[in-house]
Amino acid sequence: MHAIDTPFLLLVFRTVARRLEENRDALCGLDGEIGDGDHGTSMANGFAAIVTALRAPGMAEAPPGQLLRTASMAFLNDVGATVGPLYASALLQAGKVLEARPDLPLSEFSAFVAALTDGIAFRGKARAGDKTMLDAWLAATHAARLQESLGAPPADVARKAAEAAEEEARATATMIASRGRAARLKERSLGHQDPGAVSAALILRVLADAVADTMGQGR
Ligand SMILES: [Mg+2]
């Protein structure tokens, strides 16, 4: 109850996979404007592969750290694009936070988001403002940490994190790419949102909804 545990993560992975499938074409369209047009396919297929891997016998009873390691491997094995190692690293880092413990209280939600963000930053070597998915993850981490420090309840912390990611994903349209899919376009990347930031915001919105549901506050 009121924690990031195995049932919470199973629900989140299933919901993220469904939402990415619904947004497959839109994300491919965004990537087609400034990249190679595969982002929706990579994300939808990668998270579908995670859901399949987590259907294996025993996974529903596995500790959350093991769940996240399994998800990381499934994503890495399925996704050949650059995003493969990035989310694999994010999930592995989140798994370390939950290593040797049955759950993470939702009062420590920011630590979970920060670990995912650290995994992406470590593997991708992008910085804030480079117009990549990291911008959305950093905005979410900062918002979550701020709200937690102010004593906000977990549902509000998670909602503010999702809102910050959505706002930052929109703001990537005003950034000139210096790393990632659109770096070669430089100024010509202006006016286009980074699809990785858009899909990151989508994941954070699913997390926020799951936290709200778990806290029993509805949506
Ligand atoms: Mg691409």
Residues whose N, C-alpha, C, O or C-beta is under 5 A from the ligand:
A	BS01	MG	D31 G35 D36 G37 D38 H39
